[in-house]
């Protein structure tokens, strides 16, 4: 899996920089619609549909399209991505105000990342210069929880089984966490990796959490997460493995 996150990030960055929608407004005939894999925005005006194409030895390639209420004006979310970034179906969550869209993407066995899109008219476009998952790992490495974690400066997204996911509750503004946040303002992210095969071993995390502010485009760790995150950080010799 070496290089998969970096490759995905470069592809998304190119798409973000160009900010050019797909020329076609619907999938080509080579892509077949995936049944029971659609998502509709809370305001019922935008629908995400998933399509796949058999790429032979490379496996499946997925495309993620948005359509308006009349199922017109299609727009491709993941233009330019290959099977390394879009080789699996994705999960999607809209913000309660239907202005933001999070893509939860499996990349391989034990590897997951996130992409964030913002609404522009009836379309959604990338909201960050690199995948939200990569940006979150960059933030993690600035935190005390990352002390002692070895990071490859040439390929910083290759810790074993790197996973980042959207914690449940986005559609309810995380009321179950007891938060009183503004509507559609924050994302709560959970991050994990392991240290299989690492010698000597170093600390790892299991569901370490942070918050992404959709208004300011910044990450933070609320004080209320301190107890949870202390337990999420695992120490070799004290915790297993």
HELIX and SHEET records of a PDB file:
HELIX    1   1 UNK A    4  UNK A   18  1                                  15    
HELIX    2   2 UNK A   56  UNK A   58  5                                   3    
HELIX    3   3 UNK A   83  UNK A   86  1                                   4    
HELIX    4   4 UNK A  132  UNK A  140  1                                   9    
HELIX    5   5 UNK A  144  UNK A  146  5                                   3    
HELIX    6   6 UNK A  170  UNK A  172  5                                   3    
HELIX    7   7 UNK A  175  UNK A  177  5                                   3    
HELIX    8   8 UNK A  223  UNK A  225  5                                   3    
HELIX    9   9 UNK A  226  UNK A  232  1                                   7    
SHEET    1   A 3 UNK A  32  UNK A  33  0                                        
SHEET    2   A 3 UNK A  46  UNK A  54 -1                                        
SHEET    3   A 3 UNK A  39  UNK A  40 -1                                        
SHEET    1   B 4 UNK A  32  UNK A  33  0                                        
SHEET    2   B 4 UNK A  46  UNK A  54 -1                                        
SHEET    3   B 4 UNK A  60  UNK A  68 -1                                        
SHEET    4   B 4 UNK A  75  UNK A  76 -1                                        
SHEET    1   C 4 UNK A  90  UNK A  94  0                                        
SHEET    2   C 4 UNK A 100  UNK A 108 -1                                        
SHEET    3   C 4 UNK A 111  UNK A 120 -1                                        
SHEET    4   C 4 UNK A 123  UNK A 126 -1                                        
SHEET    1   D 4 UNK A 160  UNK A 166  0                                        
SHEET    2   D 4 UNK A 186  UNK A 194 -1                                        
SHEET    3   D 4 UNK A 204  UNK A 213 -1                                        
SHEET    4   D 4 UNK A 218  UNK A 220 -1                                        
SHEET    1   E 4 UNK A 160  UNK A 166  0                                        
SHEET    2   E 4 UNK A 186  UNK A 194 -1                                        
SHEET    3   E 4 UNK A 204  UNK A 213 -1                                        
SHEET    4   E 4 UNK A 233  UNK A 234 -1                                        
END                                                                             
